[in-house]
Amino acid sequence: MRNMIFLVMLVSTTLSSHRVDGSDITLKEHFEFERHLKLINKPPIKSIQTEFGYIVDCIDIKNQSAFDHPLLKNHKLQIRPSFYSKKKEIGVNILPTKIRFELDQIVCPKGSVPIRRTTKEDLIRTKSLLNNNILVKRAAHKAEVYIKPLYGENYYGISGTTSVYNPKCSIAQASASNLYVRNGEGDAVNEITVGWHVFPHINGNDRTFAYATWTSDNYVKTGCYNTQCQGFVQTHRQYHIGAPVQKTSVYGGEMVDMPISIDQDEKSKNWWITINGKPVGYYPQALFSNLKEAVQVGWGGGTIAIGVPSPQMGSGSFPDENFEHACYFKNIGYKNGTNSQYYGPEHYAAETYHDAPECFGVEYYDKQKSPFGYSLQFGGPGGQCGDNI
């Protein structure tokens, strides 16, 4: 999360210079964090201590913190997308290995949804990241395939199945695979991103997590990861964003992959997140200033490095047309209408972008034989990449 809005509690300037809990935060910030935690961590119906060390609270679906957002005060909850009954799961695994990030078959009670509990340590790490915000923007590298509008065409959905890895990252590094929908330029960028990442600064460890982000102003004042700020409406009783992936792919061996999509609902205009064929939840249309449709969609990977060499992207391998080597997206598609089918991008419509060719690559393969369909590979070993030092 690049920006969060904390409520400020007025305290004396003398108190604000004190440190608490052995952390590099002031007493003023301590009270701000505590107040923010009360806002986003709603009283649970049930709490689950996961094997991964964090707590999931089962919250009344109508009482989740998303509805405290000023733009969602009169929002009408949508339980499921109107397209779900006819939506087909995108993507077939190379091997019969399904990605698992649910809570070991533990399901929240009916009428409640799983929300990962945010801790003060989470907020402290976020604050530290915000202090390095300029460095993060400068140190980000991408390798992706994207589509821009042809003949004024707009987009209303994107899908694909990505292989899942666990690239090693230090506290100053991050590595991700994702797809996105976007509109606007500069500080007017509206964007939703979904995928998996390794981001110790956000998650507190170097595991692989499913994640989503959003912004309505290029992360200047709005947006965050997962549910660490108000906005995302969780609807699934088991799958939740911000959950760890239990198993990842092995280079040259077993592949574990994850079907993901972002779709605009034809009726509500909300943007729905689907993972493994399950509608996890949505970003209400009211959150965005200019995302009634997308003018660009894309698939690929990214890394962050602050003052250190860049981590590897994906498996750490450059694209080589072997889908058991470099990270991939297969069966990719986009929608050019809110209720239309997915179309695979033809080669003339797909653009590739990578800003550190000495570290990362990307290749688009157009339509391949089953089970890959329209597909791409991306990734690389990282290292001394441009301005990441």
C-alpha positions in Angstrom: 0.0 0.0 0.0 1.5 3.3 -1.0 -1.0 5.6 0.7 -3.4 5.3 3.7 -5.5 7.9 5.3 -5.2 7.8 9.1 -7.4 9.7 11.5 -5.2 12.2 13.4 -5.6 12.4 17.2 -4.3 15.7 18.6 -1.6 15.2 21.2 1.1 17.5 22.5 4.2 18.0 20.5 6.3 16.9 23.5 4.6 13.5 23.5 5.0 13.1 19.7 8.8 12.8 20.1 8.5 9.6 22.3 9.0 6.1 20.8 6.8 3.2 21.7 7.0 -0.6 21.6 10.6 -0.5 20.6 9.5 0.7 17.1 10.5 3.8 15.3 7.1 5.4 15.7 6.0 8.4 17.8 3.4 8.2 20.5 1.1 10.3 18.3 1.5 7.7 15.5 0.8 5.0 18.0 -2.6 6.5 18.8 -3.3 7.0 15.1 -2.6 3.4 14.4 -4.8 2.2 17.3 -7.7 4.4 16.1 -7.3 3.1 12.5 -7.2 -0.5 13.7 -10.6 0.0 15.5 -12.0 1.3 12.2 -10.9 -1.5 9.9 -11.0 -4.5 12.3 -14.7 -5.0 12.9 -16.1 -7.1 15.8 -15.9 -10.8 14.6 -18.6 -13.4 14.7 -15.7 -16.0 14.8 -11.9 -15.7 14.7 -9.6 -18.2 13.1 -5.9 -18.5 14.0 -4.3 -19.8 10.8 -1.3 -22.0 10.5 0.5 -19.1 8.8 0.6 -17.0 11.9 -2.2 -14.5 11.2 -5.8 -14.2 12.3 -8.8 -14.2 10.0 -12.0 -12.7 11.5 -15.4 -13.8 10.2 -17.2 -10.4 9.9 -20.9 -9.9 9.2 -20.9 -9.4 5.5 -23.0 -6.2 5.9 -20.7 -4.8 8.6 -17.3 -5.0 6.9 -15.2 -1.9 6.9 -15.6 -1.3 3.2 -19.0 0.2 3.9 -17.4 2.9 6.1 -15.8 4.5 3.0 -17.4 7.9 2.5 -18.3 7.0 -1.1 -20.0 3.8 -0.1 -22.4 5.1 2.6 -25.4 4.3 0.5 -23.9 1.3 -1.4 -26.2 -1.7 -2.0 -24.3 -5.0 -1.3 -24.0 -7.3 -4.3 -23.8 -10.9 -3.1 -22.6 -12.4 -6.3 -21.9 -11.2 -9.9 -24.7 -11.4 -12.4 -22.4 -13.2 -14.8 -21.3 -16.0 -12.3 -23.8 -18.6 -13.3 -22.6 -18.6 -16.9 -18.9 -17.9 -16.2 -16.6 -20.6 -17.1 -13.4 -21.2 -15.2 -10.4 -19.9 -17.2 -7.3 -22.0 -17.4 -6.4 -25.7 -17.0 -3.4 -26.7 -15.0 -0.4 -28.4 -16.8 -0.5 -31.0 -14.0 -3.5 -31.8 -11.7 -2.3 -29.3 -9.1 -4.8 -26.8 -7.8 -3.6 -23.7 -6.1 -4.6 -23.6 -2.4 -4.8 -20.5 -0.3 -8.1 -21.2 1.5 -8.2 -21.8 5.2 -7.8 -25.6 5.2 -11.4 -26.1 4.4 -12.5 -23.8 7.3 -15.4 -21.7 6.2 -16.9 -18.6 7.8 -20.5 -19.0 9.1 -23.3 -18.0 6.7 -23.8 -14.3 6.5 -20.1 -13.6 7.3 -16.9 -13.2 5.3 -13.2 -13.8 6.1 -11.2 -10.6 6.6 -7.5 -10.9 7.5 -7.0 -9.0 10.7 -4.7 -6.0 10.3 -2.2 -5.5 13.1 -0.2 -2.5 14.3 2.9 -4.2 12.9 1.2 -4.2 9.5 0.7 -0.5 9.8 4.2 0.2 11.0 5.6 -1.6 8.0 3.3 0.3 5.7 4.4 3.6 7.2 8.0 2.7 6.6 7.1 1.9 3.0 5.4 5.2 2.6 8.5 7.0 3.8 10.3 5.3 0.8 7.4 6.0 -1.6 9.6 8.0 -4.1 12.2 5.3 -4.0 9.6 2.6 -4.6 8.3 4.4 -7.7 11.9 4.8 -9.1 12.9 1.3 -8.3 9.9 -0.6 -9.8 10.6 -2.7 -12.9 8.0 -4.3 -15.2 7.8 -7.0 -17.9 4.3 -7.2 -19.4 2.0 -7.7 -22.4 -0.7 -5.1 -22.7 -3.5 -4.0 -25.0 -4.4 -0.5 -25.8 -7.7 0.4 -27.4 -8.0 -0.2 -31.1 -10.4 2.1 -33.0 -11.6 3.6 -29.7 -12.4 0.2 -28.2 -12.8 0.0 -24.4 -12.4 -3.1 -22.1 -14.6 -4.5 -19.4 -12.7 -7.6 -18.3 -9.4 -9.4 -18.3 -8.5 -13.0 -17.4 -5.6 -15.5 -17.5 -4.0 -18.3 -15.6 -0.6 -17.5 -14.1 2.0 -19.9 -12.8 2.9 -19.3 -9.1 6.4 -19.1 -7.8 8.2 -18.0 -4.6 11.0 -15.7 -5.7 13.3 -14.9 -2.8 12.9 -11.3 -1.5 14.4 -9.4 1.3 12.6 -6.7 3.3 13.7 -4.2 0.7 12.4 -6.2 -2.3 9.2 -7.4 -3.8 8.3 -9.5 -6.8 4.8 -10.1 -8.4 2.8 -11.6 -11.2 -0.5 -9.9 -12.0 -3.1 -8.7 -14.4 -4.8 -5.3 -14.4 -7.4 -2.9 -15.8 -6.5 0.8 -16.1 -7.8 4.2 -17.2 -6.4 7.7 -17.1 -2.9 9.2 -17.1 -0.7 10.8 -14.5 -2.4 11.4 -11.1 -5.7 10.6 -12.8 -4.8 6.9 -13.2 -7.6 4.5 -12.0 -6.4 0.9 -11.7 -7.2 -2.5 -10.3 -4.5 -5.2 -10.0 -4.8 -8.8 -9.0 -2.3 -11.6 -8.8 0.3 -13.1 -6.4 3.4 -11.5 -4.9 6.2 -11.9 -2.4 6.4 -8.7 -0.4 7.9 -9.0 3.1 7.5 -5.3 3.7 3.7 -5.7 3.4 3.1 -9.3 4.6 5.8 -9.6 7.2 7.4 -12.7 5.7 8.7 -14.1 2.4 5.8 -16.4 1.5 3.8 -16.0 -1.7 0.4 -14.3 -1.2 -2.6 -13.7 -3.4 -3.3 -10.0 -3.5 -5.2 -7.1 -5.0 -4.7 -3.4 -5.1 -6.8 -0.4 -6.3 -6.4 3.4 -6.8 -8.4 6.3 -8.2 -5.5 8.8 -8.3 -2.4 6.8 -9.1 -2.0 6.0 -5.4 -1.5 9.6 -4.4 -4.2 9.6 -1.8 -6.3 6.6 -2.5 -5.9 2.8 -2.6 -4.1 0.0 -0.8 -3.3 -3.7 -0.7 -6.1 -6.1 0.0 -8.3 -4.9 2.9 -5.9 -2.7 4.8 -8.1 0.3 3.8 -11.8 0.7 3.1 -12.9 -0.2 -0.4 -12.8 -3.9 -1.3 -16.1 -5.7 -0.6 -15.4 -9.4 0.4 -18.3 -11.8 -0.5 -16.8 -15.3 -0.5 -17.0 -17.2 2.8 -13.6 -19.0 2.3 -11.4 -17.5 -0.4 -10.0 -14.1 0.6 -7.4 -11.7 -0.9 -4.3 -11.4 1.2 -4.1 -15.1 1.9 -0.9 -17.1 1.5 -0.4 -19.7 -1.3 0.3 -23.1 0.2 2.3 -24.6 -2.7 4.3 -23.0 -5.5 5.8 -24.2 -8.8 9.2 -25.8 -9.2 11.4 -24.8 -12.2 11.4 -27.7 -14.6 9.1 -29.7 -12.4 5.5 -29.5 -11.0 3.6 -26.4 -12.1 1.1 -24.8 -9.8 -1.0 -22.1 -11.4 -3.9 -19.8 -10.6 -6.8 -18.6 -12.8 -7.6 -15.0 -12.0 -9.8 -12.3 -13.6 -11.2 -8.8 -13.2 -14.7 -8.4 -14.7 -17.2 -5.5 -14.7 -20.7 -6.6 -13.8 -23.1 -5.6 -16.6 -25.8 -4.5 -14.1 -24.0 -3.0 -11.1 -20.9 -1.8 -12.9 -18.8 -3.1 -10.0 -15.5 -4.7 -10.8 -15.4 -8.3 -9.6 -12.3 -10.3 -8.6 -12.4 -14.0 -9.4 -9.7 -16.4 -8.2 -9.7 -20.1 -9.1 -13.2 -19.7 -10.6 -14.5 -18.3 -7.3 -15.9 -14.7 -7.1 -14.0 -13.5 -4.1 -15.5 -9.9 -3.9 -15.5 -6.7 -5.8 -14.5 -3.0 -6.0 -17.6 -0.8 -6.2 -17.8 1.5 -9.2 -18.4 4.4 -6.8 -14.7 4.2 -5.7 -13.4 5.3 -9.0 -13.3 8.7 -10.8 -12.9 7.3 -14.4 -13.1 3.5 -14.4 -16.5 3.1 -16.0 -14.4 1.1 -18.6 -10.7 0.3 -19.0 -8.6 1.8 -21.8 -5.7 -0.6 -21.1 -5.4 -4.1 -19.8 -2.3 -6.2 -19.3 -0.6 -9.3 -17.9 2.9 -9.7 -16.6 5.3 -9.2 -13.6 7.0 -6.6 -11.6 9.7 -6.1 -9.0 10.7 -3.5 -6.4 14.1 -3.0 -4.9 15.0 -0.2 -2.5 18.8 0.4 -2.3 19.6 -3.2 -3.2 19.8 -5.3 -6.4 16.5 -6.3 -7.9 15.0 -9.7 -6.9 14.2 -12.3 -9.5 10.9 -12.1 -11.3 8.8 -15.3 -11.6 11.0 -18.4 -11.6 14.1 -16.3 -12.2 14.3 -17.6 -15.8 14.1 -15.5 -19.0 11.3 -16.6 -21.5 12.4 -19.6 -23.6 9.1 -21.1 -24.9 9.2 -23.8 -22.2 6.3 -23.3 -19.9 8.0 -25.3 -17.1 10.8 -22.7 -17.0 9.8 -19.0 -17.1 6.7 -17.7 -15.3 3.7 -17.6 -17.7 0.2 -16.4 -18.2 -1.9 -18.9 -20.3 -5.4 -18.7 -21.7 -5.4 -15.0 -21.5 -8.4 -13.0 -22.7 -10.2 -9.7 -22.5 -13.7 -8.4 -22.9 -14.7 -5.5 -25.1 -18.2 -5.4 -23.8 -19.6 -5.9 -20.3 -21.5 -9.0 -21.2 -19.3 -10.3 -24.0 -17.1 -13.4 -24.1 -13.3 -13.3 -23.6 -11.2 -12.8 -26.7 -7.5 -13.8 -27.0 -5.4 -10.8 -28.2 -4.2 -11.1 -31.7 -0.5 -10.4 -32.2 -1.1 -7.1 -33.9 -3.0 -5.8 -30.8 -0.6 -7.0 -28.1 2.4 -4.8 -27.1 5.3 -6.0 -25.0 7.1 -3.8 -22.4 10.1 -4.4 -20.2 12.3 -1.6 -18.9 15.3 -3.6 -17.7 16.2 -6.1 -20.5 19.5 -7.0 -18.8 17.4 -8.4 -15.9 14.0 -9.4 -17.2 12.3 -10.4 -20.5 8.8 -10.9 -21.9 7.5 -12.8 -24.9 4.0 -13.0 -26.3 3.3 -16.3 -28.1 -0.2 -15.7 -29.5 -2.4 -18.8 -29.7 -0.8 -22.0 -28.7 -2.0 -25.6 -28.5 -4.2 -26.7 -25.6 -3.9 -26.2 -22.6 -2.1 -22.9 -23.1 -4.2 -20.9 -25.6 -3.2 -17.3 -26.0 -0.1 -17.1 -23.7 3.0 -15.3 -22.7 6.1 -15.7 -20.6 8.0 -13.2 -18.5 10.7 -13.0 -15.8 14.4 -13.1 -15.2 17.1 -13.3 -12.6 17.1 -9.6 -11.5 20.3 -8.0 -10.3 21.8 -4.6 -11.0 18.9 -3.2 -13.0 19.2 0.4 -14.2 18.4 2.7 -11.3 17.5 0.2 -8.6 20.7 0.9 -6.7 
